[in-house]
Amino acid sequence: MKNNVSTLYFILLISSFILTQACSQNDTNEEEPLIWTTGEDSTSSESEDDQNSDNQNSEGGTNQETEEQENDSLVLPNIDLSNWKVTLPIGNNGKPTEVEPPEILQYATNETLLPFMYNDSLDGSLVFYTYPGVTTPNSSRSRTELREQMVPGSNSTNWTFVQGGTMKGVMAMEEISKDQDGKYHRTIIMQIHGRLTNEQRDLIGEDDNNAPPVLKIYWQNGIIRVKSKVLKDVNTSGTELLYTDAWTDDEGFNFSQEVGFDRFSLEVKASEGRMEVILNDDETVVFNSQDMDKWGVFENYFKAGNYLQTTDEGAFAKVKIYELEVNH
């Protein structure tokens, strides 16, 4: 009987030991995967978040770079308008609208100017658009044209050939209409215009200070044509020089280079008894005759832009100026 009890006790002891080891093993198997999974999930999550963050930064950087590239591709014209006013082909009672400094400096937001003078920021030009419209009292043709003002807002201070001056510009014809024969209209893109002083005006009894333009530079059928003033009688002198009808146009000069609708540069140099026009820093025409000596009696100012030389219905022109600089 004792042997049976001892055997039963031994079996229960062994069974209890085995059960304890089994429970202990289950606890271990349940805890270790949980810790590993949490660590693996955490690492995976952080990695994905970092990757997403990198992707977001990359996408954000790409968008920002695209915007910067777009902004970098926008170019503004190299023109200081502080000493220029502009005349437009619109106005009231036969008087064209003019915009002077400082208003002209805000041309990009000026509602009056916007249809006629605006930036093409893709190529960095200032576009001058005009058509037959309101004209100045001394002309039958309209314009969108800059007029030099040595003192901003005033036409009274100008320069003489003795004082001299240079104007250099980079330009292009964007678009121009054709006449009924299929030929392009022409337009004046640069000028040196004469002006009477108040004393000269009063001396010859004129109503205004207008004097002839000594230089007119045309875009004409894809070439650059230059015309100057000469005296009808080279012996004219004194007060007689001040009368407009003492002067007439010369025969004109055509540069051999054809500019077409391509970009080109023009430089105008005025000095005592001499005037020079240079196309593309390569081809030059010089005026240094006795007529130029006698022209020294006048004051002068530079002009640049788009002075359309037709009144044909439906005519128009768009001239681009990329750079414009004047020095005295």
C-alpha positions, 0 to 999 in steps of 0.5 A: 500500500505504501509503495502505491502511495509513493508511486502516485506521489512521484507521478504527481510530482513529475506531472507538476514539474512538466506543467510548470515548464510548459507554462514557463515556455508559453510565457516566453513564446508570447512575450518575445514576438510582441517585443520584436514586432513592436520594434520592427513596426517602429523601425518600419514606420520611422523608415516609411515616415522618413521616406515620405518626408524625403519624398515630400521635401523632394516634391516641394523642392521640385515645385520651388525649383520650377517656380524659381526657374520660371521666375528666372526665365522672366526678363525685364527690359534694360531701360531707365524711364526716369528721363523720358515721356511718352506720346500715345495715339489717343487723346482728346480734342486733337491733343495726344495723351502724354505720360511723363515721369514719375507716372511713366515709371509705373507703366506696367500697372498704368491702365492708360499705357498698358495697351500701348507700352508693355513688357514682353518678359519672355524676351526682356523687351518693352513693346511699343504698339501704335496705329493711326490715331490722334496726332501732334499739332505738327504731324499728320501721323500718330505714334507711341514714342519716347521723348527725352527729358533731361529734367524729368517732367520738363521739355525746356532743358535740352542739349546742343551739338556743341554739348553733344550726346549719345543714344544707344538702343537694342531693338526689333520689329515684332510686327507691322502691317502691309499696304494694299500692294502687300508691302510693309508699312514703315515706322520711325524708330529713333530721332534727334529732334530740333527745338527753338529756345523761347528767345528764338521762337519769339524772334521769328514769331512762331507759336511754339518751340518746334524745329525740324528733326535733324535725324530720322531712323526708319525701319523700312521693309526690313532695312534701316534707313537714315535721313538727315536735314540739309539746307535748301541754300547752303549760304543761309545764315543767322536768323534765317536758319531758324525757319523750318522751311530753310531745311529739307530732307537729304536723299537718305542712306540705307544700311546694307545689313538687312535686319528684318524682324531680328534684334539689332543695335543702333547707336547715335553720336552727336558732337559739334558739326558731326553726327554718326549712326552705327548699326550692330557695332559694324556699319557706320554712316557719318554726317559732317557737312556744312549743314551739320555745322549750321545745325548747331544753332538749335537745341535738340532732344532724342526720341525712340519708339514707334512713329508709324508713317501711314494713315492707312485704315487698319495699319499698326506696328509693334516695335520692341526695345530691349535696351536704351541708354542716353549720355551727355 
